Amino acid sequence: MKGGWVYLMADRYRGTVYIGVTADLAARVHQHRNGEGSDFVRRYGLTRLVCAEHHDRIENAIAREKAMKKWRREWKIRLIEEQNPD
């Protein structure tokens, strides 16, 4: 099986956060920035890739995405700030 990515997009520092999963991170971020793909990302203008995790299997990435979507907002912000302090 092909690997996958779990990624977080945001509009600004501590702003709205979107969590997604994809097999091709660069192509998916390009889609989001061009207003294609997710209606949520387009509606809130989420153009910044703020965090990404690679998984060897797409199934693992999907499971991680589902788990992260249940997280409290503060946990998501902490993950972003730990992995991307700038």
C-alpha contacts under 8 A as a table, 3 or more apart, distances in Angstrom:
res1	aa1	res2	aa2	distance
1	M	57	R	5.96
1	M	58	I	7.12
2	K	23	A	7.32
2	K	56	D	7.06
2	K	57	R	5.73
2	K	58	I	6.12
3	G	23	A	6.29
3	G	54	H	7.32
3	G	55	H	5.62
3	G	56	D	4.33
3	G	57	R	4.19
3	G	58	I	4.84
3	G	61	A	7.88
4	G	21	V	7.00
4	G	22	T	5.62
4	G	23	A	4.29
4	G	24	D	7.21
4	G	54	H	5.93
4	G	55	H	5.33
4	G	56	D	6.55
4	G	57	R	6.01
4	G	58	I	4.39
4	G	59	E	7.89
4	G	60	N	7.86
4	G	61	A	5.62
5	W	21	V	5.49
5	W	22	T	5.30
5	W	23	A	5.99
5	W	24	D	7.44
5	W	25	L	6.45
5	W	52	A	6.54
5	W	53	E	5.53
5	W	54	H	4.58
5	W	55	H	6.04
5	W	58	I	7.44
5	W	61	A	5.87
6	V	19	I	7.09
6	V	20	G	5.74
6	V	21	V	4.47
6	V	22	T	6.71
6	V	52	A	5.66
6	V	53	E	5.27
6	V	54	H	6.64
6	V	55	H	7.90
6	V	61	A	5.70
6	V	62	I	7.46
6	V	64	R	7.22
6	V	65	E	5.97
7	Y	19	I	5.72
7	Y	20	G	5.41
7	Y	21	V	6.19
7	Y	25	L	7.93
7	Y	49	L	7.27
7	Y	50	V	7.71
7	Y	51	C	5.60
7	Y	52	A	4.20
7	Y	53	E	6.38
8	L	17	V	6.52
8	L	18	Y	5.42
8	L	19	I	4.59
8	L	20	G	6.47
8	L	49	L	6.04
8	L	50	V	5.72
8	L	51	C	5.14
8	L	52	A	6.36
9	M	17	V	5.71
9	M	18	Y	5.13
9	M	19	I	6.63
9	M	41	V	7.94
9	M	46	L	5.81
9	M	47	T	6.49
9	M	48	R	5.32
9	M	49	L	4.58
9	M	50	V	5.62
9	M	51	C	7.28
10	A	13	Y	7.60
10	A	14	R	7.93
10	A	15	G	6.20
10	A	16	T	5.52
10	A	17	V	4.70
10	A	18	Y	6.42
10	A	46	L	4.76
10	A	47	T	6.36
10	A	48	R	5.23
10	A	49	L	6.63
10	A	50	V	6.56
11	D	15	G	5.86
11	D	16	T	6.12
11	D	17	V	7.44
11	D	44	Y	7.27
11	D	45	G	5.98
11	D	46	L	4.30
11	D	47	T	5.92
11	D	48	R	6.01
12	R	15	G	4.99
12	R	16	T	7.42
12	R	48	R	7.50
14	R	77	I	6.74
16	T	44	Y	7.45
16	T	46	L	7.54
17	V	46	L	7.66
18	Y	40	F	7.86
18	Y	41	V	6.98
18	Y	46	L	7.66
19	I	65	E	6.77
19	I	68	M	7.68
19	I	69	K	6.84
20	G	65	E	6.55
21	V	61	A	6.57
21	V	62	I	6.31
21	V	65	E	6.49
22	T	25	L	6.03
22	T	28	R	6.91
22	T	58	I	7.88
23	A	58	I	6.92
24	D	27	A	5.58
24	D	28	R	6.22
25	L	28	R	5.16
25	L	29	V	6.13
26	A	29	V	5.34
26	A	30	H	6.19
27	A	30	H	5.06
27	A	31	Q	6.24
28	R	31	Q	5.00
28	R	32	H	6.30
29	V	32	H	5.08
29	V	33	R	6.19
29	V	47	T	7.84
29	V	49	L	7.18
30	H	33	R	5.17
30	H	34	N	6.25
31	Q	34	N	5.16
31	Q	35	G	6.36
31	Q	36	E	4.95
31	Q	37	G	6.20
32	H	35	G	5.16
32	H	36	E	5.43
32	H	37	G	6.18
32	H	38	S	7.04
32	H	41	V	6.64
32	H	42	R	7.03
32	H	46	L	7.58
32	H	47	T	6.61
33	R	36	E	7.47
33	R	46	L	7.69
33	R	47	T	5.25
35	G	38	S	7.89
35	G	41	V	7.66
35	G	42	R	5.24
36	E	39	D	7.83
36	E	42	R	7.31
38	S	41	V	5.33
38	S	42	R	6.39
39	D	42	R	5.09
39	D	43	R	5.92
40	F	43	R	5.12
40	F	44	Y	6.24
41	V	44	Y	5.47
41	V	45	G	5.81
41	V	46	L	5.07
41	V	47	T	7.71
42	R	45	G	5.15
42	R	46	L	6.67
49	L	52	A	7.64
50	V	80	I	6.39
50	V	84	N	6.63
51	C	80	I	5.75
51	C	83	Q	6.69
51	C	84	N	6.67
54	H	61	A	7.43
55	H	58	I	6.68
55	H	60	N	6.28
55	H	61	A	5.58
56	D	60	N	7.43
57	R	60	N	5.37
57	R	61	A	6.64
58	I	61	A	4.98
58	I	62	I	6.19
59	E	62	I	5.10
59	E	63	A	6.23
60	N	63	A	5.08
60	N	64	R	6.14
61	A	64	R	5.09
61	A	65	E	6.11
62	I	65	E	5.07
62	I	66	K	6.25
63	A	66	K	5.22
63	A	67	A	6.27
64	R	67	A	5.08
64	R	68	M	6.05
65	E	68	M	5.10
65	E	69	K	6.16
66	K	69	K	5.27
66	K	70	K	6.86
67	A	70	K	5.46
67	A	71	W	6.90
68	M	71	W	5.09
68	M	76	K	7.60
71	W	75	W	6.32
71	W	76	K	6.83
72	R	75	W	5.45
72	R	76	K	6.77
73	R	76	K	5.17
73	R	77	I	6.30
74	E	77	I	5.08
74	E	78	R	6.11
75	W	78	R	5.05
75	W	79	L	6.24
76	K	79	L	5.15
76	K	80	I	6.29
77	I	80	I	5.11
77	I	81	E	6.14
78	R	81	E	5.15
78	R	82	E	6.03
79	L	82	E	5.18
79	L	83	Q	6.17
80	I	83	Q	5.35
80	I	84	N	5.56
80	I	85	P	7.43
81	E	84	N	5.08
81	E	85	P	4.73
81	E	86	D	7.75
82	E	85	P	5.91
